[in-house]
Amino acid sequence: MYNWKELLAQINCQIEKIPYDRQPYSLYAPIRYVLSLGGKRIRPVLMLMAYNLYREDVEKIYPQALGIEIYHNYTLLHDDLMDKAEMRRGMLTVHKKWNDNTAILSGDSMLVLAYHYMQQCDKENIGKILHLFTETALEIGEGQQYDMEFENREDVNEDEYIEMIRLKTSVLLACALKTGALLAGANDTDADLLYKYGENIGLAFQLQDDFLDVYGDTKVFGKKIGGDIISNKKTYLLINALRRANCHQRETLTHWIGLPEGSYAPSEKIAAVTNLYNEIGIPELCELKIKAYFEKAENYLQGIKLPEERKSNLREMAASLLKRKS
């Protein structure tokens, strides 16, 4: 079996080999650029790992692994455009390097390319694979819409937030794992268990991201701390802080949320809100929730009737993603 770092090297090599032989060049240059920016390649690696649970010839599903990574980067390209983000992985976003229209058209072409690669499988599986991929793509759009709507709502609750991140983030991890399993010939029960495993790892991963945005080490986390606080983003932390705060704490928190941009020092707001989170017990609450999803994922993985040593690579990767030591 391959470990996840070996599979990461393989998928990076395949991404470098993608041919860009169609014209016009100006349509495909942004696609090449986006895919060259790197990243963890979590989704294609998970797909290859799920396949590798049952079969050794992982090269057989390189096209589908490429397809899911191209799709993921398509969503990032359009997210950056909607968010008016200027940087992605330390480089200019496509709409800043080129323009908005180029970002839209090249992004749309990435979606088509993703389907082009996903459908390159045997006739026995093509219906199941494309149905799963299409359903996942629709769910991700639904999650993005909820996320946009939450920006203008003050009454978002925890259940709504969890469902939003499940749709926006988790289902693509789940899709990657189930696709790999189906292409390897796994039975439907195992494929569904791997889907649920990915779904719960994805929820833990997103909650960890929320947590690290406030409590992470900038050098390790890779971006400035406190961005969600500055933007008043409806995260698991903020939603639960508002729900659990006493009257004085809620009044103080609402005060900071209501201040117009430019009327405060960002570092002051980050410190004040973080102190409130600490008083209310939000770090401990968030860490318990992350642990719960991690343990739920492990239960699904244990349900797969394979030798434990064959599942150890998935556990190792999940632990590394969640920045856990075990």
C-alpha positions as CSV (number, residue, x, y, z in Angstrom):
1,M,0.0,0.0,0.0
2,Y,1.0,3.6,-0.6
3,N,1.1,6.1,2.3
4,W,-0.7,9.4,1.8
5,K,2.5,11.4,1.2
6,E,3.4,9.0,-1.7
7,L,0.0,9.5,-3.2
8,L,0.3,13.3,-2.8
9,A,3.5,13.1,-4.8
10,Q,1.7,11.1,-7.5
11,I,-1.2,13.4,-7.9
12,N,1.1,16.5,-8.0
13,C,3.0,14.8,-10.8
14,Q,-0.3,14.1,-12.7
15,I,-1.4,17.7,-12.3
16,E,1.9,18.9,-13.8
17,K,1.3,16.6,-16.8
18,I,-2.2,17.9,-17.6
19,P,-2.1,18.9,-21.3
20,Y,-3.2,22.4,-22.2
21,D,-3.3,21.9,-26.0
22,R,-6.7,23.6,-26.7
23,Q,-7.1,27.2,-27.8
24,P,-7.4,30.0,-27.0
25,Y,-4.4,30.0,-24.7
26,S,-6.0,32.9,-22.7
27,L,-8.8,30.7,-21.6
28,Y,-6.6,27.9,-20.2
29,A,-3.7,30.0,-18.8
30,P,-5.7,30.9,-15.7
31,I,-6.6,27.2,-15.2
32,R,-2.9,26.2,-15.4
33,Y,-2.1,29.0,-13.0
34,V,-4.7,28.0,-10.4
35,L,-3.6,24.4,-10.4
36,S,0.0,25.4,-10.1
37,L,-0.6,27.2,-6.8
38,G,-0.3,24.0,-4.8
39,G,-2.4,23.0,-1.8
40,K,-2.8,19.9,0.3
41,R,-4.6,18.0,-2.5
42,I,-6.7,16.4,0.2
43,R,-9.6,15.3,-2.1
44,P,-7.7,13.4,-4.8
45,V,-5.4,11.9,-2.1
46,L,-8.4,10.6,-0.2
47,M,-9.9,9.2,-3.4
48,L,-6.6,7.3,-4.1
49,M,-6.4,6.1,-0.5
50,A,-10.0,4.7,-0.6
51,Y,-9.2,2.9,-3.8
52,N,-5.9,1.6,-2.4
53,L,-7.8,0.0,0.5
54,Y,-8.9,-2.6,-2.0
55,R,-6.6,-2.4,-5.0
56,E,-2.9,-1.5,-5.7
57,D,-3.2,-0.1,-9.3
58,V,-4.1,3.5,-8.2
59,E,-2.9,4.8,-11.5
60,K,-6.1,3.5,-13.0
61,I,-8.1,6.3,-11.3
62,Y,-5.8,9.2,-11.9
63,P,-8.4,10.8,-14.2
64,Q,-11.1,10.9,-11.5
65,A,-8.5,12.1,-8.9
66,L,-7.6,14.9,-11.3
67,G,-11.3,15.6,-11.9
68,I,-12.1,16.1,-8.2
69,E,-9.1,18.4,-7.7
70,I,-10.0,20.5,-10.7
71,Y,-13.5,20.8,-9.5
72,H,-12.3,21.8,-6.0
73,N,-10.1,24.5,-7.5
74,Y,-13.0,25.7,-9.6
75,T,-15.0,26.3,-6.5
76,L,-12.1,28.2,-4.9
77,L,-11.7,30.4,-8.0
78,H,-15.4,31.4,-7.9
79,D,-15.3,31.8,-4.1
80,D,-12.4,34.3,-4.5
81,L,-14.4,36.2,-7.1
82,M,-17.5,36.4,-5.0
83,D,-15.5,37.3,-1.9
84,K,-13.4,39.9,-3.8
85,A,-10.3,38.1,-2.4
86,E,-7.0,39.4,-3.6
87,M,-4.7,36.6,-2.6
88,R,-4.9,32.8,-2.7
89,R,-1.9,30.7,-1.3
90,G,0.2,33.8,-1.3
91,M,-0.4,34.6,-5.0
92,L,-2.9,36.9,-6.8
93,T,-6.3,35.4,-7.4
94,V,-7.4,34.9,-11.0
95,H,-9.8,37.9,-11.1
96,K,-7.0,40.1,-9.8
97,K,-4.3,38.8,-12.1
98,W,-6.6,38.9,-15.1
99,N,-10.2,40.2,-14.6
100,D,-13.7,39.2,-13.5
101,N,-14.9,37.9,-16.8
102,T,-11.8,35.8,-17.3
103,A,-12.3,34.3,-13.8
104,I,-15.9,33.4,-14.6
105,L,-15.2,31.8,-18.0
106,S,-12.1,30.0,-17.0
107,G,-13.9,28.8,-13.9
108,D,-16.8,27.5,-16.0
109,S,-14.3,25.6,-18.2
110,M,-12.7,24.0,-15.1
111,L,-16.1,22.6,-14.2
112,V,-16.5,21.1,-17.7
113,L,-12.9,19.7,-17.4
114,A,-13.8,18.2,-14.1
115,Y,-16.6,16.2,-15.7
116,H,-14.3,15.4,-18.6
117,Y,-12.0,13.6,-16.3
118,M,-14.6,12.1,-14.0
119,Q,-16.4,10.3,-16.8
120,Q,-13.3,8.5,-17.9
121,C,-14.1,5.3,-16.1
122,D,-15.5,1.9,-17.1
123,K,-19.1,1.6,-18.3
124,E,-20.1,-0.4,-15.2
125,N,-19.4,2.6,-12.9
126,I,-19.9,5.7,-15.0
127,G,-23.6,6.1,-14.0
128,K,-22.9,5.8,-10.3
129,I,-19.8,8.0,-10.4
130,L,-21.4,10.8,-12.4
131,H,-24.6,10.7,-10.3
132,L,-22.6,11.0,-7.1
133,F,-20.4,13.8,-8.5
134,T,-23.4,15.7,-9.8
135,E,-25.3,15.4,-6.5
136,T,-22.2,16.6,-4.7
137,A,-21.7,19.6,-7.0
138,L,-25.3,20.6,-6.4
139,E,-25.0,20.3,-2.6
140,I,-21.8,22.4,-2.6
141,G,-23.7,25.2,-4.5
142,E,-26.5,24.9,-1.9
143,G,-23.9,25.2,0.9
144,Q,-22.4,28.3,-0.7
145,Q,-25.8,29.9,-1.0
146,Y,-26.5,29.3,2.7
147,D,-23.1,30.8,3.6
148,M,-24.0,33.9,1.6
149,E,-27.4,34.2,3.2
150,F,-26.0,33.8,6.7
151,E,-23.9,37.0,6.2
152,N,-27.1,39.0,6.4
153,R,-28.8,37.0,9.2
154,E,-28.4,37.5,12.9
155,D,-30.3,34.4,14.0
156,V,-28.2,31.6,12.5
157,N,-28.2,28.6,14.9
158,E,-25.7,25.8,15.4
159,D,-27.7,23.2,13.4
160,E,-28.0,25.5,10.4
161,Y,-24.3,26.3,10.5
162,I,-23.3,22.6,10.8
163,E,-25.5,21.8,7.8
164,M,-24.0,24.6,5.8
165,I,-20.4,23.4,6.4
166,R,-21.5,19.8,5.7
167,L,-22.7,20.9,2.3
168,K,-20.0,23.4,1.5
169,T,-17.0,21.4,2.7
170,S,-17.7,17.9,3.9
171,V,-19.6,16.3,1.0
172,L,-16.7,16.7,-1.4
173,L,-14.4,14.8,1.0
174,A,-17.1,12.2,1.3
175,C,-17.6,12.1,-2.5
176,A,-13.8,11.6,-3.0
177,L,-13.7,8.6,-0.6
178,K,-16.9,6.9,-2.0
179,T,-15.7,7.4,-5.6
180,G,-12.4,5.7,-4.8
181,A,-14.2,2.8,-3.1
182,L,-16.7,2.4,-5.9
183,L,-14.1,2.4,-8.6
184,A,-12.1,-0.2,-6.7
185,G,-15.1,-2.5,-6.6
186,A,-16.0,-2.1,-2.9
187,N,-19.4,-3.2,-1.8
188,D,-22.1,-0.6,-1.3
189,T,-21.9,-0.9,2.5
190,D,-18.2,-0.1,2.6
191,A,-18.6,2.8,0.1
192,D,-21.4,4.3,2.2
193,L,-19.3,3.9,5.4
194,L,-16.4,5.7,3.7
195,Y,-18.8,8.4,2.6
196,K,-19.9,8.9,6.3
197,Y,-16.3,8.8,7.4
198,G,-15.4,11.6,5.0
199,E,-18.4,13.6,6.0
200,N,-17.5,13.6,9.7
201,I,-13.8,14.2,9.1
202,G,-14.8,17.2,6.9
203,L,-17.0,18.6,9.7
204,A,-14.1,18.2,12.2
205,F,-11.7,19.8,9.7
206,Q,-13.9,22.9,9.2
207,L,-14.5,23.4,12.9
208,Q,-10.8,23.1,13.4
209,D,-10.3,25.8,10.8
210,D,-12.8,28.0,12.7
211,F,-10.9,27.4,15.9
212,L,-7.5,28.0,14.4
213,D,-8.6,31.3,12.9
214,V,-8.9,32.6,16.5
215,Y,-6.4,30.4,18.4
216,G,-3.9,29.2,15.8
217,D,-0.3,30.0,15.4
218,T,0.1,32.3,12.4
219,K,3.3,30.5,11.3
220,V,1.6,27.1,11.4
221,F,-1.8,28.1,10.3
222,G,-0.5,30.0,7.2
223,K,-2.6,33.1,7.5
224,K,-3.3,36.0,9.9
225,I,-5.3,35.2,13.0
226,G,-8.7,36.8,13.7
227,G,-10.0,37.3,10.2
228,D,-13.4,35.7,11.1
229,I,-13.7,38.0,14.1
230,I,-13.0,41.1,12.0
231,S,-15.5,40.1,9.4
232,N,-18.1,39.0,12.0
233,K,-18.3,35.7,10.2
234,K,-21.0,33.4,11.6
235,T,-18.7,30.6,12.8
236,Y,-19.4,27.8,15.3
237,L,-17.5,30.0,17.9
238,L,-19.5,33.2,17.4
239,I,-22.9,31.4,17.2
240,N,-22.3,29.6,20.4
241,A,-20.8,32.7,22.1
242,L,-23.9,34.6,21.4
243,R,-26.1,31.7,22.6
244,R,-24.2,31.0,25.8
245,A,-23.2,34.6,26.8
246,N,-24.8,36.3,29.9
247,C,-26.4,39.6,29.4
248,H,-23.2,41.7,30.0
249,Q,-21.1,39.4,27.7
250,R,-23.8,39.5,25.0
251,E,-24.0,43.2,25.2
252,T,-20.2,43.6,24.8
253,L,-20.0,41.1,22.0
254,T,-22.9,42.8,20.1
255,H,-21.1,46.1,20.6
256,W,-18.0,44.8,18.8
257,I,-20.1,43.2,16.1
258,G,-21.9,46.4,15.4
259,L,-19.0,48.7,15.1
260,P,-18.5,50.0,11.5
261,E,-15.3,49.0,9.7
262,G,-12.5,51.6,10.3
263,S,-13.9,52.7,13.7
264,Y,-11.6,50.4,15.7
265,A,-8.1,48.9,15.7
266,P,-8.4,45.3,14.4
267,S,-6.0,44.0,17.0
268,E,-8.2,45.5,19.7
269,K,-11.4,43.9,18.4
270,I,-9.6,40.5,18.0
271,A,-8.3,40.7,21.6
272,A,-11.7,41.7,23.1
273,V,-13.7,39.1,21.3
274,T,-11.2,36.4,22.0
275,N,-11.3,37.3,25.7
276,L,-15.1,37.0,25.6
277,Y,-14.8,33.5,24.0
278,N,-12.4,32.5,26.7
279,E,-14.8,33.7,29.5
280,I,-17.8,31.9,27.9
281,G,-15.8,28.6,27.5
282,I,-15.9,28.6,23.7
283,P,-12.4,27.0,23.1
284,E,-13.3,24.0,25.2
285,L,-16.7,23.7,23.6
286,C,-15.2,23.8,20.1
287,E,-12.5,21.3,20.9
288,L,-15.1,18.8,22.3
289,K,-17.2,19.2,19.1
290,I,-14.1,18.5,16.9
291,K,-13.3,15.5,19.0
292,A,-16.9,14.2,18.8
293,Y,-16.8,14.3,14.9
294,F,-13.4,12.8,14.8
295,E,-14.6,9.9,17.0
296,K,-17.8,9.5,15.0
297,A,-15.7,9.2,11.8
298,E,-13.5,6.6,13.5
299,N,-16.6,4.5,14.3
300,Y,-17.6,4.5,10.6
301,L,-14.1,3.5,9.6
302,Q,-14.1,0.6,12.1
303,G,-17.3,-0.7,10.5
304,I,-15.4,-1.4,7.3
305,K,-14.4,-5.1,7.3
306,L,-10.8,-4.8,6.3
307,P,-7.6,-5.5,8.2
308,E,-6.8,-2.6,10.6
309,E,-3.4,-2.1,9.0
310,R,-5.0,-1.3,5.7
311,K,-7.0,1.5,7.3
312,S,-4.0,3.0,9.2
313,N,-3.1,5.4,6.4
314,L,-6.5,7.0,6.5
315,R,-6.2,7.5,10.2
316,E,-2.7,9.0,9.8
317,M,-3.8,11.5,7.2
318,A,-6.9,12.5,9.2
319,A,-4.8,13.0,12.3
320,S,-2.4,15.2,10.4
321,L,-5.2,17.3,8.9
322,L,-6.8,17.8,12.3
323,K,-3.4,18.6,13.8
324,R,-3.8,15.8,16.3
325,K,-0.9,13.7,17.6
326,S,-2.9,10.5,17.6
